[in-house]
Amino acid sequence: MPQSPGPALTTPWGTIIPTGSLTSGLTYADIPLTPTGVTLTVRVYPDHTTWAWQALDRTRGGTGFRSLEAALTHLCQILTQHFGTPCAPTHDVSCE
């Protein structure tokens, strides 16, 4: 089984394994936000000495996070706030 390049994101409607790399950025494609199939694709990437995330449709994003985990936690908080979707980064030991 291929190794995940970073932590997965899990919502009640599925788990997304990222593509990409920790050095160039991770893409979380089609994060399931609702049971009716609404999705969002997000890129999480290193930004000089911090981490940032940006929805590919540029409607949401965040910068200045001290770690990948902090950026993913913020992303999940925003998804919960805007869509009511519980979300959590899932630590995957295969990405270490």
Stockholm file with secondary structure:
# STOCKHOLM 1.0

chainA/1-96         MPQSPGPALTTPWGTIIPTGSLTSGLTYADIPLTPTGVTLTVRVYPDHTTWAWQALDRTRGGTGFRSLEAALTHLCQILTQHFGTPCAPTHDVSCE
#=GR chainA/1-96 SS CCCCSSCEEEETTEEECCEEETTTEEEEEEEECSTTCCEEEEEEEEETTEEEEEETTSSCEEEEESSHHHHHHHHHHHHHHHHCCCCEEECCGGGC
#=GC SS_cons        CCCCSSCEEEETTEEECCEEETTTEEEEEEEECSTTCCEEEEEEEEETTEEEEEETTSSCEEEEESSHHHHHHHHHHHHHHHHCCCCEEECCGGGC
//
